[in-house]
Amino acid sequence: ELLRGWGTEDMLLLAPDTPEGMPGPPVPRFRIPPYGPSVLSRLACQARTLALTASLALRKRPRLILYPQLVFAWQAALLGIPYAVVAHGVELTAGRALGFKRWSLRKADLLIANSRDTERLLRQMGAEAPIAVAYPGVHAARFQDPALPELAATLRRRWGLEDRRVLLTVARLAALDRYKGHDVTLQALALLKGRFPDLAYLIVGDGDDRPRLEALARDL
């Protein structure tokens, strides 16, 4: 979406895949490998990505590097290149190297937060750069496909959801993300099922917290 808003002139894109339907001329693309399932493959991918970005940064000397995650932002700080970081929240305080993360945030020229809560967290961590809050959105046009009603009806039949009210969550079910409150939603729905017997809760996602949530759903 940033590419759509800013245009593609004088821009390089590092990504596993090329976004579809980008306006204007093609953007020079440098493919980075997606993460694999193992820790070793993740580390190897990160090393290759760092090497590629360092090489491009030294050769091109960009006016700004936009990082969709904080993890690599320190590289631009060491190279003396202005950079911006998109902050999502959980990655700011999770794991180790909290001091290093604070340093990377303080060196940033611009921060983009996905919520007011993330903005508050950035300030608590000592960020001094301007912060723009940009709430994640969707392509509304993708939900206007004439085939969607038939597809929705098919899915309702597959999951036995005809004539039921459906609450839908699409999320990563990671123990690290328990603050998102999937378990609280399950507990709330258990209290509501007497008043709304046709209410159903559908979760689309997977992760290491899925067994716990499934067990809680059975117990309720």
Secondary structure as a PSIPRED ss2 file (coil, helix, strand):
# PSIPRED VFORMAT (PSIPRED V4.0)

   1 E C   1.000  0.000  0.000
   2 L H   0.000  1.000  0.000
   3 L H   0.000  1.000  0.000
   4 R H   0.000  1.000  0.000
   5 G H   0.000  1.000  0.000
   6 W H   0.000  1.000  0.000
   7 G C   1.000  0.000  0.000
   8 T C   1.000  0.000  0.000
   9 E C   1.000  0.000  0.000
  10 D C   1.000  0.000  0.000
  11 M C   1.000  0.000  0.000
  12 L C   1.000  0.000  0.000
  13 L E   0.000  0.000  1.000
  14 L E   0.000  0.000  1.000
  15 A E   0.000  0.000  1.000
  16 P C   1.000  0.000  0.000
  17 D C   1.000  0.000  0.000
  18 T C   1.000  0.000  0.000
  19 P C   1.000  0.000  0.000
  20 E C   1.000  0.000  0.000
  21 G C   1.000  0.000  0.000
  22 M C   1.000  0.000  0.000
  23 P C   1.000  0.000  0.000
  24 G C   1.000  0.000  0.000
  25 P C   1.000  0.000  0.000
  26 P C   1.000  0.000  0.000
  27 V C   1.000  0.000  0.000
  28 P C   1.000  0.000  0.000
  29 R E   0.000  0.000  1.000
  30 F E   0.000  0.000  1.000
  31 R E   0.000  0.000  1.000
  32 I C   1.000  0.000  0.000
  33 P C   1.000  0.000  0.000
  34 P C   1.000  0.000  0.000
  35 Y C   1.000  0.000  0.000
  36 G C   1.000  0.000  0.000
  37 P C   1.000  0.000  0.000
  38 S C   1.000  0.000  0.000
  39 V H   0.000  1.000  0.000
  40 L H   0.000  1.000  0.000
  41 S H   0.000  1.000  0.000
  42 R H   0.000  1.000  0.000
  43 L H   0.000  1.000  0.000
  44 A H   0.000  1.000  0.000
  45 C H   0.000  1.000  0.000
  46 Q H   0.000  1.000  0.000
  47 A H   0.000  1.000  0.000
  48 R H   0.000  1.000  0.000
  49 T H   0.000  1.000  0.000
  50 L H   0.000  1.000  0.000
  51 A H   0.000  1.000  0.000
  52 L H   0.000  1.000  0.000
  53 T H   0.000  1.000  0.000
  54 A H   0.000  1.000  0.000
  55 S H   0.000  1.000  0.000
  56 L H   0.000  1.000  0.000
  57 A H   0.000  1.000  0.000
  58 L H   0.000  1.000  0.000
  59 R H   0.000  1.000  0.000
  60 K H   0.000  1.000  0.000
  61 R C   1.000  0.000  0.000
  62 P C   1.000  0.000  0.000
  63 R C   1.000  0.000  0.000
  64 L C   1.000  0.000  0.000
  65 I E   0.000  0.000  1.000
  66 L E   0.000  0.000  1.000
  67 Y E   0.000  0.000  1.000
  68 P C   1.000  0.000  0.000
  69 Q C   1.000  0.000  0.000
  70 L H   0.000  1.000  0.000
  71 V H   0.000  1.000  0.000
  72 F H   0.000  1.000  0.000
  73 A H   0.000  1.000  0.000
  74 W H   0.000  1.000  0.000
  75 Q H   0.000  1.000  0.000
  76 A H   0.000  1.000  0.000
  77 A H   0.000  1.000  0.000
  78 L H   0.000  1.000  0.000
  79 L H   0.000  1.000  0.000
  80 G C   1.000  0.000  0.000
  81 I C   1.000  0.000  0.000
  82 P C   1.000  0.000  0.000
  83 Y E   0.000  0.000  1.000
  84 A E   0.000  0.000  1.000
  85 V E   0.000  0.000  1.000
  86 V E   0.000  0.000  1.000
  87 A E   0.000  0.000  1.000
  88 H C   1.000  0.000  0.000
  89 G C   1.000  0.000  0.000
  90 V H   0.000  1.000  0.000
  91 E H   0.000  1.000  0.000
  92 L H   0.000  1.000  0.000
  93 T H   0.000  1.000  0.000
  94 A C   1.000  0.000  0.000
  95 G C   1.000  0.000  0.000
  96 R C   1.000  0.000  0.000
  97 A C   1.000  0.000  0.000
  98 L H   0.000  1.000  0.000
  99 G H   0.000  1.000  0.000
 100 F H   0.000  1.000  0.000
 101 K H   0.000  1.000  0.000
 102 R H   0.000  1.000  0.000
 103 W H   0.000  1.000  0.000
 104 S H   0.000  1.000  0.000
 105 L H   0.000  1.000  0.000
 106 R H   0.000  1.000  0.000
 107 K H   0.000  1.000  0.000
 108 A C   1.000  0.000  0.000
 109 D C   1.000  0.000  0.000
 110 L E   0.000  0.000  1.000
 111 L E   0.000  0.000  1.000
 112 I E   0.000  0.000  1.000
 113 A E   0.000  0.000  1.000
 114 N C   1.000  0.000  0.000
 115 S C   1.000  0.000  0.000
 116 R H   0.000  1.000  0.000
 117 D H   0.000  1.000  0.000
 118 T H   0.000  1.000  0.000
 119 E H   0.000  1.000  0.000
 120 R H   0.000  1.000  0.000
 121 L H   0.000  1.000  0.000
 122 L H   0.000  1.000  0.000
 123 R H   0.000  1.000  0.000
 124 Q H   0.000  1.000  0.000
 125 M C   1.000  0.000  0.000
 126 G C   1.000  0.000  0.000
 127 A C   1.000  0.000  0.000
 128 E C   1.000  0.000  0.000
 129 A C   1.000  0.000  0.000
 130 P C   1.000  0.000  0.000
 131 I E   0.000  0.000  1.000
 132 A E   0.000  0.000  1.000
 133 V E   0.000  0.000  1.000
 134 A C   1.000  0.000  0.000
 135 Y C   1.000  0.000  0.000
 136 P C   1.000  0.000  0.000
 137 G C   1.000  0.000  0.000
 138 V C   1.000  0.000  0.000
 139 H C   1.000  0.000  0.000
 140 A H   0.000  1.000  0.000
 141 A H   0.000  1.000  0.000
 142 R H   0.000  1.000  0.000
 143 F H   0.000  1.000  0.000
 144 Q C   1.000  0.000  0.000
 145 D C   1.000  0.000  0.000
 146 P C   1.000  0.000  0.000
 147 A C   1.000  0.000  0.000
 148 L H   0.000  1.000  0.000
 149 P H   0.000  1.000  0.000
 150 E H   0.000  1.000  0.000
 151 L H   0.000  1.000  0.000
 152 A H   0.000  1.000  0.000
 153 A H   0.000  1.000  0.000
 154 T H   0.000  1.000  0.000
 155 L H   0.000  1.000  0.000
 156 R H   0.000  1.000  0.000
 157 R H   0.000  1.000  0.000
 158 R H   0.000  1.000  0.000
 159 W C   1.000  0.000  0.000
 160 G C   1.000  0.000  0.000
 161 L C   1.000  0.000  0.000
 162 E C   1.000  0.000  0.000
 163 D C   1.000  0.000  0.000
 164 R C   1.000  0.000  0.000
 165 R E   0.000  0.000  1.000
 166 V E   0.000  0.000  1.000
 167 L E   0.000  0.000  1.000
 168 L E   0.000  0.000  1.000
 169 T E   0.000  0.000  1.000
 170 V E   0.000  0.000  1.000
 171 A C   1.000  0.000  0.000
 172 R C   1.000  0.000  0.000
 173 L C   1.000  0.000  0.000
 174 A C   1.000  0.000  0.000
 175 A H   0.000  1.000  0.000
 176 L H   0.000  1.000  0.000
 177 D H   0.000  1.000  0.000
 178 R H   0.000  1.000  0.000
 179 Y H   0.000  1.000  0.000
 180 K H   0.000  1.000  0.000
 181 G C   1.000  0.000  0.000
 182 H H   0.000  1.000  0.000
 183 D H   0.000  1.000  0.000
 184 V H   0.000  1.000  0.000
 185 T H   0.000  1.000  0.000
 186 L H   0.000  1.000  0.000
 187 Q H   0.000  1.000  0.000
 188 A H   0.000  1.000  0.000
 189 L H   0.000  1.000  0.000
 190 A H   0.000  1.000  0.000
 191 L H   0.000  1.000  0.000
 192 L H   0.000  1.000  0.000
 193 K C   1.000  0.000  0.000
 194 G C   1.000  0.000  0.000
 195 R C   1.000  0.000  0.000
 196 F C   1.000  0.000  0.000
 197 P C   1.000  0.000  0.000
 198 D C   1.000  0.000  0.000
 199 L E   0.000  0.000  1.000
 200 A E   0.000  0.000  1.000
 201 Y E   0.000  0.000  1.000
 202 L E   0.000  0.000  1.000
 203 I E   0.000  0.000  1.000
 204 V E   0.000  0.000  1.000
 205 G C   1.000  0.000  0.000
 206 D C   1.000  0.000  0.000
 207 G C   1.000  0.000  0.000
 208 D C   1.000  0.000  0.000
 209 D C   1.000  0.000  0.000
 210 R H   0.000  1.000  0.000
 211 P H   0.000  1.000  0.000
 212 R H   0.000  1.000  0.000
 213 L H   0.000  1.000  0.000
 214 E H   0.000  1.000  0.000
 215 A H   0.000  1.000  0.000
 216 L H   0.000  1.000  0.000
 217 A H   0.000  1.000  0.000
 218 R H   0.000  1.000  0.000
 219 D H   0.000  1.000  0.000
 220 L C   1.000  0.000  0.000
